[in-house]
Every structure is written in C-alpha cells, then in structure tokens.
C-alpha cells in the first residue's frame, strides 16, 4: 500500500488501511472480544470521517493511528 500511495501521491484520493480489531469470525475465533456487528459500524464511521482527506493512513476502528 505504501508503494501504491507513493506512485499515486498527487491524485488527492483518500487511501486508508483499517484494522477492524479482533472479531469473532472463523478466522478470529469464538473468544475474540468484538462481534462484526460491533466493529463494522465503527469502521464505516471511520471511513465516512476520513472521506476526502488525501493521503495514506493506517487507522483502527476508533479512528486512531496504528503504528506502522
């Protein structure tokens, strides 16, 4: 993603990587602390809040920056 963002740095597009948290899915397992019903609306809120902001960011489901 960093490579893509570098190649397209001047396009003014929003580029986001989102960490949705540890979810109760087949991959996350039954003991994960979040359900998809909890995390998906939070991820949508982050996407809506970041719409139109150019550049690349890696955010969690609360809109906080995730360290690379």
matplotlib code that plots the C-alpha trace (Angstrom):
import matplotlib.pyplot as plt

x = [0.0, 2.9, 4.2, 0.8, 0.3, 3.8, 3.0, -0.3, 0.6, -0.6, -4.1, -5.8, -7.5, -8.1, -6.1, -6.9, -5.8, -8.2, -7.6, -11.1, -10.0, -10.1, -13.5, -15.5, -15.3, -14.0, -10.6, -10.8, -12.3, -15.1, -13.2, -12.5, -13.7, -15.6, -18.5, -18.8, -22.0, -19.9, -16.9, -18.4, -20.4, -17.3, -15.2, -17.9, -17.8, -14.0, -14.4, -17.0, -14.9, -11.8, -13.6, -11.9, -8.8, -5.9, -3.0, -2.4, -3.3, -3.5, -6.3, -8.1, -11.8, -11.8, -10.0, -6.7, -3.5, -1.9, 1.9, 3.5]
y = [0.0, 2.4, 1.7, 2.3, 5.5, 6.8, 6.2, 8.0, 10.7, 13.6, 12.2, 13.7, 10.4, 9.1, 5.9, 4.0, 0.8, -0.1, -2.5, -3.7, -5.2, -8.9, -10.1, -13.3, -14.9, -18.2, -16.6, -14.7, -17.5, -17.6, -15.9, -12.7, -9.6, -8.0, -9.1, -8.0, -6.2, -4.0, -3.4, -2.9, 0.3, 1.6, 1.0, 2.7, 5.7, 5.9, 5.7, 8.4, 10.7, 10.3, 10.7, 13.4, 13.6, 13.0, 10.7, 7.3, 6.5, 3.3, 3.6, 1.3, 1.0, 4.1, 6.3, 6.2, 5.9, 2.4, 2.4, 1.1]
z = [0.0, 0.7, -2.7, -4.3, -2.3, -3.3, -7.0, -6.7, -4.2, -6.3, -7.0, -4.0, -3.2, 0.3, 1.0, 4.2, 5.8, 8.5, 11.4, 12.4, 15.6, 16.7, 15.6, 16.4, 13.0, 11.7, 11.4, 14.8, 16.7, 19.2, 22.0, 20.1, 22.0, 19.1, 17.0, 13.4, 14.4, 16.7, 14.5, 11.1, 12.1, 13.8, 10.6, 8.5, 10.8, 10.3, 6.5, 6.5, 8.7, 6.5, 3.2, 1.1, 3.2, 0.8, 1.6, 3.2, 6.8, 8.8, 11.4, 13.8, 14.2, 16.5, 14.0, 15.9, 14.0, 14.0, 14.2, 11.0]

ax = plt.figure().add_subplot(projection="3d")
ax.plot(x, y, z, "-o")
ax.set_aspect("equal")
plt.show()
